[in-house]
């Protein structure tokens, strides 16, 4: 059985957790190496605050040479104890010298699968790391960096986890999830500004409490102040008539993870148009896009009045997501690319 090391975080809905669980289901032996020391979420609010503080301190400490070397030594020990075939780093977590040290003690292929937009490059360690491959969610990033980085760069769209993003057999959708429009995620400035144009609709925004800077106007009351994960996310999306997925402007050509999750759950979804969308879903048949606020309002009105059409599109989108856009599809392609028999997701 081939062994794969996944470096990342493994809490509920974390990128690393979806990768590790899927690889295990694919019959690989998976070793998980967490870069966090305490869970971010628990059942106790005070514990959450304490753990978040410790994680913040740890983040600063990771930039201190002694502390970083101690963390690296722990990782190197993990690598040396296993006969690894592949190493997947589930974010920009490794510094160049750390990648070098790993490659000195193993013949395993090591790659980075970066799940964020270019707006979240931060330190961008990867630009000087000797990975065997780097996978990005947006073809624009690959086009922009082509010829500058020596590392092979590939397109790899995000995806969804059918083992988690679904209703269980006996589940029902509570009335508390019912609304015209919903979304889930952090209340960053762009989402707040965008959803201010939707305050006259029956809207529910799932996620943490609104930020302190947010004006306490009509939109403030739309926040549910509750994170939704896995089956509860499915209930929240299926309880709404429309999942309105306003993409962050850092998504230049590609789309976000919510695009695939909403589709895989079987929700009717409207999303900001991107040129890469047509390669992933049939617009108007499996998903609905819009190019402006006025077009968005027109389509919201139209689809709210046509439930049978919403259901037809949602059903088709779910079928497409299961057929092409699961973690298993992506990980099979990553492994084939590392082995040299594929070249990432095609860019058209």
C-alpha positions as CSV (number, residue, x, y, z in Angstrom):
1,X,0.0,0.0,0.0
2,X,1.4,3.4,-1.0
3,X,2.0,5.9,1.7
4,X,1.1,9.6,1.4
5,X,2.0,12.3,3.8
6,X,-0.5,15.2,4.0
7,X,0.8,18.4,5.6
8,X,-2.0,20.8,6.7
9,X,-4.8,21.2,9.2
10,X,-7.4,18.6,9.9
11,X,-10.3,20.2,11.7
12,X,-13.9,20.0,10.4
13,X,-14.1,21.2,6.8
14,X,-10.3,21.9,6.6
15,X,-8.7,21.4,3.2
16,X,-6.2,18.9,4.7
17,X,-9.0,16.8,6.3
18,X,-10.9,16.4,3.0
19,X,-7.7,15.4,1.2
20,X,-6.7,12.9,3.9
21,X,-10.1,11.3,4.2
22,X,-10.5,10.9,0.5
23,X,-7.0,9.4,0.1
24,X,-7.9,6.9,2.8
25,X,-11.1,6.0,1.0
26,X,-8.9,5.5,-2.2
27,X,-7.0,2.8,-0.2
28,X,-3.8,4.8,0.4
29,X,-2.0,4.7,3.7
30,X,-2.3,8.3,4.9
31,X,0.0,10.0,7.4
32,X,-1.3,13.4,8.6
33,X,1.0,16.0,9.9
34,X,-0.8,19.0,11.4
35,X,0.7,22.4,11.5
36,X,-1.6,23.5,14.3
37,X,-1.2,22.8,18.0
38,X,-4.8,23.3,19.2
39,X,-8.2,23.0,17.6
40,X,-9.8,26.3,16.5
41,X,-13.4,25.3,17.3
42,X,-14.8,23.3,20.2
43,X,-18.1,23.3,22.1
44,X,-17.0,26.0,24.5
45,X,-16.8,29.7,23.5
46,X,-14.1,30.5,26.0
47,X,-12.0,27.5,24.9
48,X,-12.4,28.7,21.3
49,X,-11.1,32.2,22.2
50,X,-8.1,30.7,24.2
51,X,-7.2,28.3,21.3
52,X,-7.5,31.0,18.7
53,X,-5.1,33.1,20.8
54,X,-2.6,30.3,21.1
55,X,-2.8,29.7,17.4
56,X,-2.1,33.4,16.7
57,X,0.9,33.3,19.0
58,X,2.1,30.2,17.3
59,X,1.8,31.9,13.9
60,X,4.1,34.6,15.0
61,X,6.5,32.1,16.7
62,X,6.8,30.2,13.4
63,X,8.7,33.2,12.1
64,X,11.3,32.9,14.9
65,X,14.3,30.8,13.8
66,X,14.6,28.6,16.9
67,X,10.9,27.8,17.1
68,X,10.7,27.2,13.3
69,X,13.6,24.8,13.4
70,X,12.0,22.9,16.2
71,X,8.8,22.5,14.1
72,X,10.8,21.5,11.1
73,X,12.7,18.9,13.0
74,X,9.4,17.3,14.0
75,X,8.3,17.2,10.4
76,X,11.6,15.7,9.2
77,X,11.3,13.0,11.8
78,X,7.8,12.1,10.4
79,X,9.2,12.0,6.9
80,X,12.1,9.8,7.9
81,X,9.9,7.2,9.6
82,X,7.8,6.3,6.6
83,X,8.4,4.9,3.1
84,X,6.5,7.7,1.4
85,X,5.5,7.8,-2.3
86,X,3.9,11.2,-2.3
87,X,3.8,14.3,0.0
88,X,0.9,16.8,-0.5
89,X,1.2,20.1,1.3
90,X,-2.3,21.6,1.7
91,X,-1.3,25.2,1.6
92,X,1.8,27.4,1.5
93,X,3.1,26.0,4.8
94,X,6.7,25.1,4.0
95,X,9.8,27.4,3.6
96,X,12.3,26.7,0.8
97,X,14.9,25.2,3.2
98,X,12.2,22.9,4.7
99,X,11.3,21.5,1.2
100,X,15.1,21.0,0.5
101,X,15.5,19.0,3.8
102,X,12.6,16.8,3.0
103,X,13.9,16.0,-0.5
104,X,17.3,15.1,0.9
105,X,15.8,12.2,3.0
106,X,13.1,10.9,0.7
107,X,12.5,10.1,-3.0
108,X,8.8,10.9,-2.6
109,X,7.3,13.4,-5.0
110,X,6.3,16.5,-3.1
111,X,3.7,19.0,-4.2
112,X,1.7,22.0,-3.0
113,X,-2.0,22.2,-3.7
114,X,-2.8,25.9,-3.0
115,X,-6.5,26.4,-2.3
116,X,-6.7,30.2,-2.2
117,X,-6.8,33.2,-4.5
118,X,-3.7,35.2,-5.3
119,X,-5.0,37.8,-2.8
120,X,-3.9,35.3,-0.1
121,X,-0.4,34.6,-1.2
122,X,1.0,36.4,2.0
123,X,4.6,35.2,2.3
124,X,4.4,33.2,-0.9
125,X,7.1,30.8,0.3
126,X,6.2,28.5,-2.7
127,X,7.8,30.9,-5.2
128,X,11.3,29.7,-4.1
129,X,10.5,26.2,-3.0
130,X,11.7,23.2,-5.1
131,X,8.4,21.4,-5.2
132,X,7.9,18.7,-7.9
133,X,4.6,20.4,-8.8
134,X,2.4,23.2,-7.6
135,X,-1.4,23.2,-8.3
136,X,-3.4,26.4,-8.3
137,X,-7.2,26.9,-8.5
138,X,-7.0,29.8,-11.0
139,X,-5.5,29.5,-14.5
140,X,-4.6,33.3,-14.2
141,X,-2.0,32.5,-11.5
142,X,-0.3,30.0,-13.8
143,X,-0.3,32.4,-16.8
144,X,1.1,35.2,-14.6
145,X,4.0,33.1,-13.2
146,X,4.8,31.1,-16.3
147,X,8.5,31.2,-17.1
148,X,9.4,32.9,-13.7
149,X,9.2,29.9,-11.4
150,X,11.2,26.8,-12.1
151,X,8.7,24.6,-10.5
152,X,6.1,23.0,-12.8
153,X,2.7,24.8,-12.3
154,X,-0.7,23.2,-13.0
155,X,-4.3,24.1,-12.9
156,X,-6.4,22.2,-10.3
157,X,-9.9,23.5,-9.6
158,X,-11.4,23.1,-6.2
159,X,-14.0,20.4,-5.6
160,X,-16.4,19.0,-3.0
161,X,-16.4,16.0,-0.6
162,X,-19.5,13.8,-1.3
163,X,-18.9,11.9,1.9
164,X,-19.5,15.0,4.0
165,X,-21.5,17.5,1.8
166,X,-24.8,15.7,1.9
167,X,-27.9,14.9,3.9
168,X,-28.0,11.7,5.9
169,X,-30.7,9.2,4.9
170,X,-33.2,10.2,7.5
171,X,-32.5,14.0,7.6
172,X,-35.0,16.7,7.1
173,X,-34.5,20.4,6.5
174,X,-35.7,22.5,9.5
175,X,-37.7,25.6,8.8
176,X,-34.9,27.7,10.3
177,X,-32.9,27.2,7.1
178,X,-35.7,28.3,4.8
179,X,-35.1,31.6,2.9
180,X,-34.9,33.0,-0.6
181,X,-31.1,33.6,-0.7
182,X,-28.2,32.2,1.3
183,X,-24.5,32.0,1.5
184,X,-21.9,30.7,4.0
185,X,-18.5,32.1,4.9
186,X,-16.6,34.9,6.6
187,X,-18.0,38.4,6.5
188,X,-15.1,40.0,4.6
189,X,-15.5,43.5,3.2
190,X,-16.3,42.4,-0.3
191,X,-19.1,40.1,0.8
192,X,-20.6,42.7,3.1
193,X,-20.5,45.4,0.3
194,X,-22.1,43.0,-2.2
195,X,-24.8,41.7,0.1
196,X,-25.8,45.2,1.0
197,X,-27.5,45.1,-2.5
198,X,-29.7,42.2,-1.3
199,X,-31.2,43.5,1.9
200,X,-34.7,43.6,0.5
201,X,-34.7,39.8,0.0
202,X,-35.2,37.1,2.6
203,X,-31.5,36.4,3.2
204,X,-29.6,34.2,5.6
205,X,-25.8,34.5,5.8
206,X,-24.2,31.6,7.7
207,X,-20.9,32.0,9.4
208,X,-19.2,33.8,12.4
209,X,-20.6,36.9,14.0
210,X,-20.3,40.1,11.9
211,X,-17.0,42.0,12.3
212,X,-16.9,44.9,14.8
213,X,-16.4,47.4,11.9
214,X,-19.6,46.4,10.2
215,X,-22.3,49.1,10.3
216,X,-25.3,47.9,12.2
217,X,-27.8,48.5,9.4
218,X,-30.3,46.2,7.7
219,X,-27.8,43.7,6.5
220,X,-26.6,43.1,10.1
221,X,-29.7,41.2,11.0
222,X,-29.3,38.8,8.1
223,X,-26.3,37.2,9.8
224,X,-27.1,33.9,11.5
225,X,-23.9,34.0,13.7
226,X,-23.5,30.2,13.2
227,X,-21.0,28.2,11.3
228,X,-22.4,25.5,9.1
229,X,-20.3,22.4,8.2
230,X,-20.9,19.2,6.3
231,X,-24.5,18.0,6.7
232,X,-25.6,21.3,8.3
233,X,-24.1,23.2,5.3
234,X,-26.2,20.9,3.1
235,X,-29.3,21.8,5.0
236,X,-28.6,25.5,4.9
237,X,-28.0,25.4,1.1
238,X,-31.0,23.1,0.3
239,X,-33.2,25.2,2.6
240,X,-32.7,28.3,0.4
241,X,-34.3,28.8,-2.9
242,X,-31.0,30.3,-4.2
243,X,-27.4,30.0,-3.1
244,X,-25.9,33.3,-4.2
245,X,-22.2,32.8,-4.6
246,X,-20.5,36.2,-5.1
247,X,-16.9,35.4,-6.0
248,X,-14.1,37.4,-4.4
249,X,-12.5,39.7,-7.0
250,X,-9.3,37.8,-6.4
251,X,-10.9,34.9,-8.4
252,X,-9.8,36.1,-11.8
253,X,-10.6,33.2,-14.1
254,X,-11.4,30.3,-11.8
255,X,-14.1,29.9,-9.1
256,X,-14.2,29.2,-5.4
257,X,-14.9,26.0,-3.4
258,X,-18.5,27.0,-2.7
259,X,-19.2,26.6,-6.4
260,X,-18.6,22.9,-6.2
261,X,-20.0,22.4,-2.7
262,X,-23.3,24.0,-3.6
263,X,-23.5,22.1,-6.8
264,X,-22.6,18.8,-5.2
265,X,-25.1,19.3,-2.4
266,X,-27.8,19.7,-5.0
267,X,-28.7,23.4,-4.4
268,X,-29.7,25.9,-7.0
269,X,-26.8,28.2,-7.4
270,X,-26.2,31.6,-8.9
271,X,-22.6,32.7,-9.2
272,X,-20.5,35.6,-10.6
273,X,-19.5,34.9,-14.1
274,X,-15.8,33.9,-14.7
275,X,-14.4,32.8,-18.0
276,X,-13.3,29.5,-16.6
277,X,-16.8,28.6,-15.4
278,X,-17.9,27.2,-18.8
279,X,-15.3,24.5,-18.6
280,X,-16.7,23.3,-15.2
281,X,-20.5,23.7,-15.6
282,X,-23.0,24.4,-18.3
283,X,-24.2,27.9,-17.7
284,X,-28.0,28.0,-17.6
285,X,-28.3,24.3,-17.4
286,X,-26.2,23.2,-14.4
287,X,-25.5,26.6,-12.8
288,X,-26.6,30.2,-13.4
289,X,-24.1,33.0,-13.7
290,X,-24.5,36.8,-13.9
291,X,-22.2,39.6,-15.0
292,X,-23.6,42.6,-13.2
293,X,-25.8,43.6,-10.3
294,X,-28.7,44.4,-12.6
295,X,-28.5,41.0,-14.3
296,X,-28.2,39.4,-10.9
297,X,-31.5,41.1,-9.7
298,X,-33.2,40.2,-12.9
299,X,-32.2,36.5,-12.6
300,X,-33.1,36.4,-8.9
301,X,-36.6,37.6,-9.7
302,X,-37.0,35.2,-12.6
303,X,-35.8,32.1,-10.8
304,X,-37.7,32.8,-7.6
305,X,-40.8,32.7,-9.7
306,X,-39.8,29.4,-11.4
307,X,-39.2,26.7,-8.8
308,X,-39.4,23.8,-11.3
309,X,-36.6,25.3,-13.3
310,X,-34.5,25.8,-10.2
311,X,-34.9,22.1,-9.3
312,X,-34.0,21.0,-12.9
313,X,-30.8,23.1,-12.9
314,X,-29.8,22.0,-9.4
315,X,-30.3,18.3,-10.3
316,X,-28.1,18.7,-13.4
317,X,-25.5,20.6,-11.4
318,X,-25.3,17.9,-8.8
319,X,-24.9,15.2,-11.4
320,X,-22.0,17.1,-13.0
321,X,-20.3,17.7,-9.7
322,X,-20.5,13.9,-8.8
323,X,-19.3,13.1,-12.3
324,X,-16.3,15.4,-12.5
325,X,-15.6,17.5,-9.4
326,X,-15.0,15.4,-6.3
327,X,-11.8,15.2,-4.2
328,X,-11.2,11.8,-5.6
329,X,-11.2,13.1,-9.2
330,X,-8.8,15.9,-8.2
331,X,-6.4,13.6,-6.2
332,X,-6.3,11.0,-9.0
333,X,-5.2,13.7,-11.4
334,X,-2.7,15.1,-9.0
335,X,-1.1,11.7,-8.5
336,X,-1.1,11.0,-12.3
337,X,0.6,14.4,-12.8
338,X,3.3,13.6,-10.2
339,X,3.9,10.3,-11.9
340,X,4.2,12.1,-15.3
341,X,1.1,10.6,-17.0
342,X,-1.0,13.8,-16.8
343,X,-0.5,17.5,-16.8
344,X,-3.0,18.8,-14.3
345,X,-6.6,19.9,-15.2
346,X,-6.6,21.1,-18.8
347,X,-6.8,24.9,-19.4
348,X,-9.1,25.8,-22.3
